[in-house]
Amino acid sequence: MIPKRLQKYFWDVDLAQLDKVDHADFIIKRVLEHGNTEDIFWLKTTYPLARFRQVLKKYRDISRKTGLFWAALLNMQPDEVKCLQTPYRTIPYGV
């Protein structure tokens, strides 16, 4: 179970079904994106920093601002961070 103070970041899921092990990537993404310093401290004590790197390398649905921030903190190159990559294909304007 995640701490009560973090539950506000998971407004769209059933907290009873949220498992720290099975849903680790989802939890890490949400807290990296929305968490404050205390929340990040909890995240660092719960998951290794290597897992943060894996999440940044794997998922595109993290904001650019968050991706740049964490890439700098974790000494990652921007081309390693999935959310900083060019989209697979451009969407025509107006469609």
Secondary structure, DSSP 4 states (H G I P E B T S, - for coil): ---GGGGGGGTTS-GGG--TTTTHHHHHHHHHHH--HHHHHHHHHHS-HHHHHHHHHH-S-S-HHHHHHHHHHTT--GGG-GGGSPPSSPPPTT-
